[in-house]
Amino acid sequence: MINKLRLLLKNSPTTNWKIEDFSGIDQLHLGGISATLELLNWLPSGAKDGLDIGCGLGGTSRLLSDMRDCNMVGLDLNSQYIEAATLLNQSIQPEPKCQFVIGNSLHLPFLQHRFDFVISQHATMNIKQKETLLRGLYSVLKPQGHLLIHEIMLQQQAGENDVLYPTPWAQEKSESHLCHWQTFNDLALAIGFKVDRFEDNTDAALTWIRQTRQQKLKPPFTPPLALGPNAATMSANVLGNIEAGYLQVVSARLSKS
């Protein structure tokens, strides 16, 4: 991916690349860039220091830097994604205020009370230790800090064995650790979070993925570059899983007391 990305970036337009030029590879969550913008509306105006876990190619971090003047740290376990995120960042002038680091969301390399907010978009589905994750995020948040999530969960009546793979977050079931929203909510409350905003985005996500799959891919930055040759199959399986009533898409704001 990295070599191909370098070649594509060399073919710069007459002006510098813009943040939105990369949305085909760095806004791959359900709802795309529109879902990200809606989530950002829940962020208080004074929140400036942010952590983007499972940042992928860094699209959400760049948007926060550009639109909200935030100082962002993007964290991902995938070293290729971090290298790609850095390349994309460096191709934009002025360069967005983002630092991308390789790291594990279960072992955060940050001091306590470091961030005003943490954002997670489709970054928890392959993490089994949800309680460990939430405790770590709670620790690095400042008092009155916020955790913004936009995640895929299991529908109330669905089980993990129902879901068809591959998907963008897992090639097979053993790599996926979906949970129900109620389970996630109960863990968050027990740790000390307060859930002060919640929205079920499933219907909107279903409409979005149906429409997106009918559109032609807009080169040069298309999903197979980030997800590999199975990108279309992954998309079809996500669509089928939602249509079958197995997956729920949620957004929430969790606040630290």
C-alpha positions in Angstrom: 0.0 0.0 0.0 2.7 2.5 0.9 4.6 2.4 -2.4 1.4 2.8 -4.3 0.3 5.6 -2.1 3.6 7.4 -2.7 3.2 7.2 -6.4 -0.4 8.5 -6.3 0.6 11.4 -4.1 3.3 12.4 -6.6 0.6 13.1 -9.2 -0.4 16.2 -7.3 -3.2 18.4 -8.7 -2.3 22.0 -9.6 -2.9 23.0 -6.0 -2.1 21.0 -2.9 -4.1 18.0 -2.0 -7.0 18.8 0.2 -8.3 16.8 3.2 -11.5 15.7 1.4 -9.5 14.3 -1.5 -8.6 11.3 0.7 -12.0 10.5 2.0 -12.2 7.4 -0.2 -9.5 5.8 2.0 -9.5 7.6 5.3 -13.3 7.8 5.9 -14.3 4.2 5.4 -16.6 3.9 8.5 -20.3 3.7 7.8 -21.7 7.0 7.0 -18.4 8.3 5.6 -17.3 11.9 6.2 -20.9 13.0 6.9 -21.1 10.7 9.9 -17.8 12.1 11.2 -19.0 15.7 10.9 -22.2 14.8 12.8 -20.2 13.2 15.6 -18.0 16.3 15.8 -21.0 18.4 16.6 -21.1 16.7 20.0 -17.6 18.0 20.9 -17.5 21.1 23.1 -15.8 24.1 21.6 -13.2 24.2 24.3 -11.9 20.7 23.7 -8.6 21.0 21.8 -6.3 18.2 22.7 -7.6 14.9 21.3 -6.7 11.2 20.9 -8.0 9.3 17.9 -7.8 5.5 18.7 -7.7 3.1 15.8 -7.1 6.1 13.6 -6.4 4.2 10.5 -5.2 6.6 7.8 -5.9 9.6 10.0 -9.0 11.1 8.3 -10.8 12.0 11.5 -7.7 13.5 13.1 -7.2 15.7 10.0 -10.8 16.9 10.1 -10.6 17.8 13.8 -7.3 19.7 13.2 -8.8 21.6 10.2 -12.4 22.3 11.4 -11.9 22.6 15.2 -8.3 23.7 15.4 -7.5 20.6 17.6 -4.1 19.2 18.4 -4.5 15.5 17.5 -2.7 12.3 18.3 -3.7 9.4 16.1 -3.0 5.9 17.5 -3.1 2.6 15.5 -1.6 -0.8 15.9 -1.0 -1.1 12.2 2.4 0.4 11.3 1.4 0.6 7.6 -1.6 2.7 8.5 0.5 5.0 10.6 3.0 5.5 7.8 0.2 6.1 5.3 -1.5 8.6 7.7 1.8 10.5 8.0 2.3 10.6 4.3 -1.2 11.9 3.7 -0.7 14.6 6.4 2.6 15.7 4.9 1.0 16.1 1.4 -1.4 18.8 2.7 -0.3 22.4 3.2 -0.5 23.8 5.8 0.1 20.5 7.4 -2.7 19.5 9.8 -1.7 19.5 13.5 -1.6 15.7 13.8 0.9 13.3 15.3 0.5 9.6 14.3 2.0 6.9 16.5 2.0 3.1 16.5 0.4 1.8 19.6 -2.1 -0.5 21.3 -5.4 1.0 22.5 -5.2 -1.5 25.4 -1.8 -0.2 26.5 -2.0 3.5 25.9 1.5 5.2 25.9 0.2 8.4 27.5 0.1 10.1 30.9 -3.1 10.3 32.9 -5.3 13.3 32.2 -3.6 14.0 28.9 -6.5 14.6 26.6 -9.7 16.8 26.5 -11.4 14.1 24.4 -10.9 10.7 22.8 -12.7 9.7 19.6 -13.2 6.2 18.3 -14.8 5.4 14.9 -15.2 1.7 14.2 -12.1 1.0 16.3 -13.4 -1.3 19.1 -15.0 -4.2 17.2 -11.9 -6.4 17.2 -11.0 -5.6 20.8 -12.1 -8.3 23.2 -11.1 -6.6 26.5 -13.7 -3.8 26.4 -13.4 -3.1 30.1 -9.6 -2.7 29.9 -10.1 -0.4 26.9 -12.6 1.8 28.6 -10.5 2.0 31.9 -7.5 3.2 29.9 -9.5 5.8 28.0 -11.0 7.0 31.2 -7.5 7.4 32.7 -6.0 9.5 29.9 -9.0 11.9 29.8 -8.9 15.1 31.8 -11.7 15.6 34.3 -14.9 16.5 32.5 -13.3 15.0 29.3 -15.4 13.2 26.7 -15.2 10.0 24.8 -17.0 10.2 21.4 -17.8 6.8 19.8 -19.2 5.8 16.4 -19.2 2.0 16.5 -20.7 -1.2 15.2 -22.4 -3.4 17.8 -24.5 -6.5 17.8 -28.2 -6.0 17.6 -30.0 -7.1 20.8 -31.2 -10.4 19.4 -28.0 -11.2 17.5 -25.0 -13.3 18.5 -21.4 -13.3 17.3 -21.9 -16.5 15.4 -24.6 -14.8 13.2 -22.2 -12.3 11.6 -20.8 -13.1 8.1 -17.1 -12.4 7.4 -14.8 -11.0 6.1 -15.6 -7.4 7.2 -13.4 -4.3 7.2 -12.4 -5.0 10.9 -11.9 -8.8 10.7 -11.1 -11.4 8.1 -12.8 -14.1 10.1 -14.9 -14.5 13.3 -11.9 -15.2 15.5 -10.6 -11.7 14.9 -13.9 -10.0 15.8 -15.2 -9.2 19.3 -18.5 -7.5 18.8 -20.7 -6.7 21.8 -24.2 -5.4 22.5 -24.7 -1.7 23.2 -26.2 -2.5 26.6 -23.0 -4.5 27.6 -20.8 -1.6 26.5 -23.0 0.9 28.3 -23.0 -1.0 31.5 -19.2 -1.3 31.5 -18.8 2.4 30.8 -21.1 3.4 33.7 -19.3 1.0 36.1 -16.0 2.7 35.3 -17.3 6.2 35.9 -18.5 7.5 32.5 -21.8 9.1 32.1 -23.6 8.6 28.8 -25.0 12.0 28.0 -25.7 11.6 24.2 -26.8 8.5 22.3 -28.0 7.9 18.8 -28.9 4.7 16.9 -27.4 5.3 13.4 -28.4 1.9 11.9 -31.0 3.0 9.5 -28.9 5.9 8.3 -25.9 3.6 7.9 -28.0 1.1 5.9 -29.1 3.9 3.5 -25.6 5.2 3.1 -24.0 1.8 2.3 -26.7 0.9 -0.2 -26.2 4.3 -2.0 -22.4 4.0 -1.8 -22.3 0.5 -3.3 -24.3 1.8 -6.3 -21.8 4.6 -7.0 -18.7 4.3 -9.1 -15.4 4.5 -7.1 -13.8 7.9 -7.5 -10.1 7.4 -8.3 -7.3 7.6 -7.4 -7.9 7.0 -3.6 -10.4 4.1 -3.4 -11.2 1.6 -0.6 -9.2 -1.3 -2.1 -6.0 0.7 -1.5 -6.6 0.7 2.2 -8.6 -2.5 2.7 -7.1 -4.7 0.0 -8.6 -6.8 -2.9 -11.5 -8.0 -0.7 -12.9 -4.6 -0.1 -16.0 -5.2 -2.2 -16.7 -8.5 -0.4 -16.3 -6.8 3.0 -18.7 -4.1 2.0 -21.3 -6.6 0.8 -21.0 -8.6 4.0 -21.5 -5.5 6.2 -24.6 -4.6 4.1 -26.0 -8.2 4.4 -25.3 -8.3 8.2 -27.2 -5.0 8.7 -30.1 -6.1 6.5 -30.3 -9.4 8.4 -30.7 -7.5 11.6 -27.3 -8.6 13.1 -25.5 -5.3 13.4 -26.4 -2.0 15.1 -24.5 1.2 14.4 -24.4 3.7 17.3 -23.0 7.0 18.2 -22.5 8.2 21.8 -20.8 10.8 24.0 -19.5 9.5 27.3 -18.3 12.1 29.8 -15.9 11.7 32.6 -17.0 13.1 35.9 
